[in-house]
C-alpha cells in the first residue's frame, strides 16, 4: 500500500485541493454508476471543506446523486454542539441541494451507542447490498494527536473488530464526549479512496510517526484497497 502525500502551503490551499478531489471523484463515480458515496469526517478542516463545497460547488456537483454518510459520531443529540451531523448540516447539507433522503446520520437518538451502531450498520447494508463490506467512493479521515482515526482510539476494543461495519467506541478520559459510534477498519480499508486530512503544526509529530510506519498508533492500520491520500499543510 502506497501513501500519497500532498503537501500544500496552507490550510486554504489544502481545502481547495480537497474540493477538487470531491468534485472529480463524484463526477467519475456518477458517470460510472449513477451515484456517489462519501463518508464524512468531523473537525475544523473538514468544516472548512464543507463550507467551500457549499460556496463554490453548489452548482458544480450533481447533489441529487450524492449519498453522504459519517465515519463516526459522538453519542450526543443531533443538535448538540459536539455533533458531527450538526456541523455538517450547518456548513453543507442546509445549503446545497442534496436530498434529505441521501444524507445518512448516525442515529444517536437510540438508547445506547450499541443500538445506534447496529441501526447504522443496517442503514448501510440497505445501501451497499450483497457485499461483505461497503466500498465508499471516498472516505474522509482526520488524524488525532494520539493517532486515532474516526473514533478508533488506542487500546479500544473497536480497533480489532473484523466483522461489523459500525460499532460503539470509547474515547480516552481526556475527551469531552467519550461515548462514540465508529466505522470499523474493514469498512475504512474497503474504500475506493481514503483522504486523510492532517492540518496544523501540532500534528507534525503524529504525522511523522504515521509516515515511518509506527504500528503503535491506530492510523497505521489504514490500508485501503484503493488510493490513500494524505493532505497536509505541514511542510
C-alpha positions as CSV (number, residue, x, y, z in Angstrom):
1,X,0.0,0.0,0.0
2,X,1.4,3.3,-1.1
3,X,0.6,6.5,0.8
4,X,0.4,9.6,-1.5
5,X,1.4,12.7,0.4
6,X,0.1,16.0,-0.9
7,X,1.8,18.9,0.9
8,X,0.1,22.2,0.4
9,X,1.4,25.7,1.5
10,X,-1.5,26.4,3.8
11,X,-5.0,25.3,5.0
12,X,-6.7,27.3,2.3
13,X,-4.8,25.6,-0.5
14,X,-5.5,22.2,1.2
15,X,-9.2,22.9,1.2
16,X,-9.1,23.9,-2.5
17,X,-7.4,20.6,-3.4
18,X,-9.9,18.6,-1.3
19,X,-12.8,20.3,-3.1
20,X,-11.3,19.3,-6.5
21,X,-10.9,15.7,-5.2
22,X,-14.6,15.6,-4.1
23,X,-15.8,17.1,-7.4
24,X,-13.7,14.8,-9.6
25,X,-14.5,11.6,-7.6
26,X,-18.2,12.5,-7.6
27,X,-18.2,13.1,-11.4
28,X,-16.4,9.9,-12.2
29,X,-18.5,7.7,-9.8
30,X,-21.8,9.2,-11.1
31,X,-20.7,8.7,-14.7
32,X,-19.8,5.0,-13.9
33,X,-22.7,4.0,-11.6
34,X,-25.2,6.9,-11.4
35,X,-24.3,7.7,-7.7
36,X,-21.5,8.7,-5.4
37,X,-21.0,7.6,-1.8
38,X,-18.8,9.5,0.7
39,X,-18.2,9.1,4.4
40,X,-17.7,12.4,6.1
41,X,-15.3,13.3,8.9
42,X,-15.7,15.8,11.8
43,X,-13.2,18.5,12.7
44,X,-12.0,22.0,11.9
45,X,-10.6,21.4,8.4
46,X,-13.5,19.2,7.2
47,X,-15.8,22.0,8.2
48,X,-13.8,24.4,6.0
49,X,-14.0,21.9,3.2
50,X,-17.8,21.6,3.6
51,X,-18.2,25.4,3.6
52,X,-16.1,25.7,0.5
53,X,-18.1,23.0,-1.3
54,X,-21.3,24.8,-0.3
55,X,-20.0,28.1,-1.5
56,X,-18.1,27.2,-4.7
57,X,-19.6,23.9,-5.8
58,X,-23.3,24.3,-5.1
59,X,-24.0,24.3,-8.8
60,X,-20.9,22.3,-9.9
61,X,-21.8,18.9,-8.4
62,X,-24.8,16.8,-9.0
63,X,-26.1,16.7,-5.4
64,X,-29.1,14.7,-6.3
65,X,-26.8,11.7,-6.8
66,X,-24.6,12.3,-3.7
67,X,-25.0,9.9,-0.8
68,X,-23.4,11.2,2.4
69,X,-22.6,9.0,5.4
70,X,-20.4,9.6,8.5
71,X,-17.2,7.9,9.6
72,X,-18.0,8.4,13.2
73,X,-20.2,10.3,15.6
74,X,-20.3,11.4,19.3
75,X,-23.2,9.9,21.2
76,X,-25.0,13.2,21.6
77,X,-28.2,14.6,20.2
78,X,-28.0,15.9,16.6
79,X,-28.4,19.5,17.7
80,X,-25.5,19.2,20.2
81,X,-22.5,21.5,19.7
82,X,-20.3,18.4,19.6
83,X,-22.3,16.6,16.9
84,X,-20.6,15.9,13.6
85,X,-24.0,15.9,12.0
86,X,-24.8,19.3,13.3
87,X,-21.5,20.7,11.9
88,X,-22.1,19.1,8.5
89,X,-25.7,20.2,8.4
90,X,-24.8,23.8,9.2
91,X,-21.9,24.0,6.8
92,X,-23.2,21.8,3.9
93,X,-26.5,20.0,4.0
94,X,-28.6,23.0,4.7
95,X,-27.0,25.0,1.8
96,X,-26.5,22.6,-1.1
97,X,-29.5,20.8,-2.9
98,X,-28.7,17.3,-1.5
99,X,-31.9,15.4,-0.9
100,X,-32.6,14.7,2.7
101,X,-33.0,11.0,1.9
102,X,-29.4,11.0,0.6
103,X,-28.0,12.0,4.0
104,X,-27.4,9.2,6.5
105,X,-26.7,10.5,10.0
106,X,-25.7,8.1,12.7
107,X,-28.9,7.6,14.8
108,X,-27.8,8.9,18.2
109,X,-31.4,9.1,19.3
110,X,-31.2,5.4,20.1
111,X,-30.9,4.4,23.7
112,X,-27.3,3.2,23.6
113,X,-24.3,3.5,21.3
114,X,-24.5,-0.2,20.5
115,X,-28.1,0.2,19.3
116,X,-27.1,3.3,17.3
117,X,-24.2,1.3,15.7
118,X,-26.5,-1.7,14.9
119,X,-29.1,0.5,13.3
120,X,-26.4,2.4,11.3
121,X,-25.0,-0.8,10.0
122,X,-28.5,-1.8,8.9
123,X,-28.8,1.5,7.1
124,X,-25.5,1.0,5.3
125,X,-26.4,-2.6,4.3
126,X,-29.6,-1.3,2.7
127,X,-27.5,1.0,0.5
128,X,-24.5,-1.3,-0.1
129,X,-26.2,-4.6,-0.9
130,X,-24.8,-8.1,-1.4
131,X,-21.2,-7.2,-0.2
132,X,-19.1,-8.3,2.8
133,X,-18.1,-4.7,3.4
134,X,-19.1,-1.4,1.8
135,X,-17.0,0.3,-0.8
136,X,-17.2,4.1,-0.3
137,X,-16.2,6.1,-3.3
138,X,-14.5,8.5,-1.0
139,X,-13.9,8.3,2.8
140,X,-12.5,11.3,4.7
141,X,-10.4,10.9,7.9
142,X,-8.7,13.2,10.3
143,X,-5.7,12.2,12.4
144,X,-5.8,12.7,16.1
145,X,-2.9,13.8,18.2
146,X,-2.9,10.2,19.7
147,X,-3.0,8.6,16.3
148,X,-6.7,7.8,16.3
149,X,-8.8,7.9,13.1
150,X,-12.6,8.2,13.0
151,X,-13.4,7.1,16.7
152,X,-10.8,4.2,16.7
153,X,-8.7,5.1,19.7
154,X,-5.6,3.4,21.0
155,X,-6.4,0.4,23.2
156,X,-10.1,0.4,22.4
157,X,-11.9,-2.9,21.5
158,X,-13.2,-1.3,18.3
159,X,-9.7,-1.4,16.9
160,X,-9.7,-5.1,16.4
161,X,-13.3,-5.6,15.1
162,X,-13.2,-7.6,11.9
163,X,-16.8,-8.4,11.1
164,X,-19.0,-5.5,12.0
165,X,-19.4,-2.4,9.9
166,X,-20.2,0.0,12.8
167,X,-19.5,-0.4,16.5
168,X,-19.6,1.6,19.7
169,X,-16.3,3.0,20.8
170,X,-14.9,4.8,23.9
171,X,-12.6,7.8,23.7
172,X,-10.0,8.3,26.4
173,X,-11.0,10.2,29.6
174,X,-9.4,13.5,28.3
175,X,-12.1,13.8,25.6
176,X,-15.3,15.8,26.4
177,X,-17.6,13.2,24.9
178,X,-16.3,9.6,25.4
179,X,-19.2,7.6,24.0
180,X,-18.9,7.2,20.2
181,X,-20.1,5.2,17.2
182,X,-17.5,4.5,14.5
183,X,-17.0,2.7,11.3
184,X,-14.5,-0.2,11.6
185,X,-11.2,-0.7,9.9
186,X,-12.6,-3.3,7.4
187,X,-15.0,-0.6,6.2
188,X,-12.4,2.1,6.1
189,X,-10.0,-0.1,4.2
190,X,-12.6,-1.2,1.7
191,X,-12.9,2.3,0.4
192,X,-12.0,3.2,-3.2
193,X,-10.2,6.3,-2.0
194,X,-9.3,7.4,1.6
195,X,-8.4,11.1,2.1
196,X,-6.7,11.8,5.4
197,X,-6.5,15.5,6.4
198,X,-3.6,16.5,8.7
199,X,-3.6,20.2,9.4
200,X,-1.6,22.3,11.8
201,X,1.9,22.2,13.2
202,X,0.7,20.5,16.3
203,X,0.1,17.4,14.2
204,X,3.8,17.2,12.9
205,X,4.8,14.6,15.5
206,X,2.0,12.2,14.9
207,X,2.2,12.6,11.1
208,X,5.9,11.7,11.3
209,X,5.0,8.6,13.4
210,X,2.4,7.6,10.7
211,X,4.8,8.1,7.8
212,X,7.6,6.0,9.4
213,X,5.1,3.1,10.0
214,X,4.6,3.2,13.7
215,X,2.4,0.2,14.4
216,X,1.6,1.6,17.9
217,X,-0.9,4.1,16.5
218,X,-4.4,3.2,15.1
219,X,-3.8,5.3,11.9
220,X,-1.1,2.8,10.9
221,X,-3.9,0.3,10.3
222,X,-5.4,2.5,7.5
223,X,-4.6,0.3,4.4
224,X,-7.3,0.9,1.8
225,X,-7.8,-1.3,-1.2
226,X,-7.7,1.8,-3.4
227,X,-5.8,5.1,-3.0
228,X,-4.6,6.5,0.3
229,X,-4.1,10.3,0.0
230,X,-2.7,12.3,2.9
231,X,-3.4,16.1,2.6
232,X,-1.3,18.2,4.9
233,X,-0.1,21.8,5.3
234,X,2.9,20.7,7.4
235,X,5.9,21.5,5.3
